Amino acid sequence: MLHLSLVTALWAFSFSLIGVYLAGQVDSWFAAMSRVFIATLIFLPFIKVGQVPLQTALRLMLIGAIQIGVMYGFYYHSFLFLSVPEVLLFTVMTPVYIALINDFLNKRFQAHHILVALIATLGAITIRYEQINEKFWVGLCLVQGANLCFALGQVLYKRLIQHSSISQHSSFGFFFIGALIVSGAGFMLFGDSNKLPTTTKQWGILLYLGLVASGLGYFLWNKGATLVSVGTLAAMNNVLVPAGILVNLVIWNRETSLEKLAIGSVIIFFALYLDRYFEAKHSKTQTFENE
């Protein structure tokens, strides 16, 4: 839980930084590629090839390609059609996807995961429901594509690590290598070399996003995902929404309803509490049955 909370604080700034300083000014594929490239450089020295089975390394690369590589392709382009608050609003479906994907892979249905995810989604919608612009459908599809990739990556990583004895810090470089392959190919095929960063501020933001938001952020987030229940992981994805809007409000003075922010945040944290309750109840039931 601590890992996820720390990353939430880090990522709260990313939405506004991308929406205010990069979207429409710096090529989306270049922004994604440079961010992943910097993160890859951080973890390359820690890779211990001999200690990571080839099959595990390939799976990590595939997860990274999906969770970051493909996701960034959708995510960065969504800012061309939506405002920062709209992007935040449309990310609220991520918890539902996490619960559904996990239950699908387990070939079973756990109603409380869906319930927790839907309550967290309700909280996020409460915070930022507003009129959408004429580019709604394109933006919505792009964000939902990003949500699906991010959700699938989290679930697959959690399952891989829980059934493996590998050291996460010495193998996470493979995760970013997979993401770099996809984002690099995206830039070469679809990127615009005439829209590269032109100011020190833009380069500084890309450096921050690569070093902190991606490099440190994704490692701590995915590690945190292996330490909590699926329901908590789903709900924590939506804690990003009030955090992102709060940063947008305080630093960039974007108008929002403080009342809605407060109510929505309470609903999201109630979802976290509810998940803990269900997990504790489920644990006691299993203990009773085994006695």
C-alpha positions in Angstrom: 0.0 0.0 0.0 2.9 2.4 0.8 4.4 1.8 -2.6 1.2 2.6 -4.4 0.6 5.7 -2.2 4.1 7.1 -3.0 3.7 6.6 -6.7 0.3 8.3 -6.6 1.9 11.4 -5.2 4.5 11.3 -8.0 2.1 10.6 -10.8 -0.3 13.3 -9.7 1.9 15.9 -11.4 2.3 13.9 -14.7 -1.2 14.6 -16.0 -0.9 18.3 -15.8 2.8 18.4 -17.0 1.9 16.5 -20.1 -1.4 18.3 -20.8 0.0 21.8 -20.2 3.6 21.7 -21.6 3.8 18.7 -24.0 0.5 17.9 -25.6 0.3 19.5 -29.1 3.8 20.9 -28.7 6.0 17.8 -28.6 5.4 14.8 -30.8 3.5 12.2 -28.7 5.5 9.2 -29.8 8.8 11.1 -29.1 7.6 12.0 -25.7 6.7 8.4 -24.9 9.9 7.0 -26.4 12.2 9.5 -24.6 10.5 8.8 -21.3 10.9 5.1 -21.6 14.5 5.4 -22.9 15.5 7.3 -19.8 13.8 4.8 -17.6 15.5 1.9 -19.4 18.9 3.5 -18.9 18.3 3.5 -15.1 17.5 -0.2 -14.9 20.0 -1.6 -17.4 22.9 -1.7 -15.0 20.9 -3.8 -12.5 19.9 -6.5 -15.0 21.4 -9.9 -14.1 20.9 -11.9 -17.3 22.1 -15.2 -15.9 19.7 -15.0 -13.0 16.6 -14.4 -15.0 15.2 -17.3 -17.1 14.8 -16.5 -20.8 11.0 -17.2 -20.6 10.6 -14.9 -17.7 12.6 -12.1 -19.4 10.5 -12.4 -22.5 7.3 -12.2 -20.4 8.6 -9.1 -18.7 9.3 -7.5 -22.0 5.8 -8.4 -23.3 4.2 -6.9 -20.1 6.3 -3.7 -20.5 5.4 -3.5 -24.2 1.7 -3.6 -23.3 1.6 -1.7 -20.0 3.8 1.2 -21.1 4.7 0.9 -24.8 1.2 0.5 -26.3 -0.5 2.3 -23.4 1.6 5.5 -24.0 0.7 5.4 -27.6 -3.0 5.7 -26.6 -2.4 7.9 -23.6 -0.3 10.7 -25.0 -2.5 11.1 -28.1 -5.6 11.4 -25.9 -4.3 14.8 -24.7 -4.7 16.1 -28.3 -8.5 15.5 -28.1 -9.2 16.0 -24.3 -8.4 18.4 -21.5 -6.4 17.2 -18.5 -9.6 16.8 -16.3 -11.3 14.8 -19.1 -8.4 12.5 -19.4 -8.5 12.0 -15.6 -12.2 11.4 -15.8 -12.0 8.7 -18.5 -9.3 6.8 -16.6 -11.8 5.8 -14.0 -12.7 2.6 -15.8 -9.2 1.1 -15.1 -10.3 -0.6 -11.8 -13.1 -2.3 -13.5 -10.8 -3.7 -16.2 -8.3 -4.9 -13.5 -11.0 -6.8 -11.7 -12.5 -8.3 -14.8 -9.2 -9.3 -16.3 -8.1 -10.9 -13.1 -11.3 -12.9 -12.7 -11.2 -13.9 -16.3 -7.7 -15.3 -16.0 -8.7 -17.1 -12.8 -11.7 -18.5 -14.6 -14.0 -17.4 -11.7 -16.2 -14.5 -10.7 -15.5 -12.6 -7.5 -18.3 -10.1 -7.0 -16.6 -8.0 -4.3 -13.8 -7.1 -6.7 -16.3 -5.7 -9.2 -18.2 -3.9 -6.4 -15.0 -2.2 -5.0 -14.0 -1.2 -8.5 -17.4 0.2 -9.4 -17.5 2.2 -6.1 -14.1 3.7 -6.8 -15.2 4.5 -10.3 -18.3 6.2 -8.9 -16.1 8.3 -6.7 -13.9 9.4 -9.5 -16.9 10.3 -11.7 -18.3 12.3 -8.8 -15.2 14.5 -8.8 -15.0 15.4 -12.4 -18.2 15.0 -14.4 -18.5 17.8 -16.9 -19.5 18.6 -20.4 -17.4 16.9 -23.0 -16.2 18.4 -26.3 -16.9 17.4 -29.9 -13.8 15.1 -29.9 -15.3 13.0 -27.1 -15.5 9.7 -29.0 -11.9 9.7 -30.2 -10.6 10.8 -26.9 -12.7 8.3 -25.0 -11.5 5.4 -27.2 -7.9 6.4 -26.8 -8.1 6.6 -23.0 -10.0 3.3 -22.8 -7.3 1.7 -24.9 -4.7 3.1 -22.5 -6.8 1.9 -19.5 -7.0 -1.7 -20.9 -3.2 -1.8 -21.5 -2.4 -0.4 -18.1 -4.8 -2.8 -16.3 -3.6 -5.9 -18.3 0.0 -5.1 -17.6 -0.6 -4.7 -13.8 -2.5 -8.0 -13.5 0.0 -9.9 -15.6 3.0 -8.5 -13.7 1.4 -9.3 -10.4 0.7 -12.9 -11.5 4.2 -13.4 -12.9 6.0 -12.1 -9.8 3.8 -14.1 -7.4 4.8 -17.3 -9.1 8.4 -16.5 -9.5 11.4 -16.1 -7.2 13.3 -13.6 -9.3 14.6 -10.3 -7.9 12.4 -7.5 -9.1 15.0 -4.8 -9.2 17.5 -6.9 -11.1 14.9 -8.0 -13.7 12.8 -4.9 -14.2 15.0 -3.6 -17.0 13.5 -6.2 -19.3 10.1 -4.6 -18.6 11.4 -1.2 -19.9 13.2 -2.9 -22.9 9.9 -4.2 -24.1 8.3 -0.8 -23.7 11.2 0.9 -25.5 10.9 -1.5 -28.5 7.2 -0.5 -29.0 7.5 3.2 -28.3 10.7 3.4 -30.5 8.9 1.6 -33.4 5.9 3.9 -32.9 8.1 7.0 -33.3 9.9 5.7 -36.3 6.7 4.8 -38.1 4.3 7.5 -36.9 6.4 10.2 -35.2 6.9 13.8 -36.4 10.6 14.8 -36.2 9.6 18.4 -36.7 7.9 18.5 -33.3 10.8 17.7 -31.0 11.3 19.6 -27.7 12.5 23.2 -28.3 12.7 24.6 -24.7 14.7 23.8 -21.6 11.4 23.4 -19.8 10.2 20.7 -22.2 13.4 18.7 -21.9 13.3 19.1 -18.1 9.8 17.7 -18.0 10.7 14.8 -20.2 13.7 14.1 -17.9 11.5 14.2 -14.8 8.9 11.9 -16.4 11.7 9.5 -17.4 13.7 9.4 -14.2 11.0 9.8 -11.6 7.5 9.1 -13.0 8.5 6.2 -15.2 11.8 4.9 -13.8 11.0 5.0 -10.1 7.3 5.2 -10.5 6.5 2.1 -12.5 9.0 0.0 -10.5 7.4 1.0 -7.2 3.8 0.7 -8.6 4.3 -2.8 -10.0 6.1 -3.9 -6.9 3.3 -2.5 -4.8 0.8 -4.3 -7.0 2.3 -7.7 -5.9 1.8 -6.8 -2.2 -1.9 -5.9 -2.2 -5.1 -7.6 -3.2 -6.6 -7.1 -6.6 -9.5 -5.0 -5.1 -7.1 -2.6 -3.4 -5.0 -2.4 -6.6 -8.1 -1.5 -8.5 -9.2 1.2 -6.1 -5.8 2.7 -5.8 -5.8 3.3 -9.6 -8.6 5.8 -9.0 -6.9 7.6 -6.1 -4.8 9.1 -8.9 -7.9 11.0 -10.0 -8.4 13.3 -7.0 -4.6 13.6 -6.6 -4.2 14.7 -10.2 -7.1 17.2 -10.0 -5.8 18.6 -6.8 -2.4 19.3 -8.3 -4.1 20.8 -11.4 -6.2 23.0 -9.1 -3.5 24.2 -6.8 -0.6 24.7 -9.2 -2.3 25.5 -12.5 -5.4 27.1 -11.0 -7.8 25.0 -13.0 -11.4 25.5 -11.8 -13.0 22.5 -10.1 -15.6 21.9 -7.4 -13.9 21.5 -4.0 -17.1 19.9 -2.7 -17.1 17.3 -5.5 -13.4 16.7 -4.9 -14.1 16.0 -1.2 -17.1 13.8 -1.8 -15.5 11.8 -4.5 -12.3 11.3 -2.5 -14.4 10.0 0.5 -16.1 7.5 -1.9 -12.8 6.2 -3.2 -11.3 5.7 0.2 -14.5 4.0 1.3 -13.9 1.6 -1.6 -10.4 0.9 -0.2 -11.9 0.2 3.3 -14.6 -2.0 1.8 -12.0 -4.1 0.0 -10.0 -4.6 3.2 -13.2 -5.7 5.0 -14.1 -8.2 2.3 -10.5 -9.6 2.2 -10.4 -9.9 6.0 -13.8 -11.7 6.0 -12.7 -14.0 3.1 -9.5 -14.8 5.0 -11.4 -15.7 8.2 -13.8 -17.9 6.2 -10.9 -19.8 4.7 -9.3 -20.3 8.1 -12.5 -21.6 9.6 -13.0 -24.0 6.7 -9.5 -25.4 7.0 -9.8 -26.1 10.8 
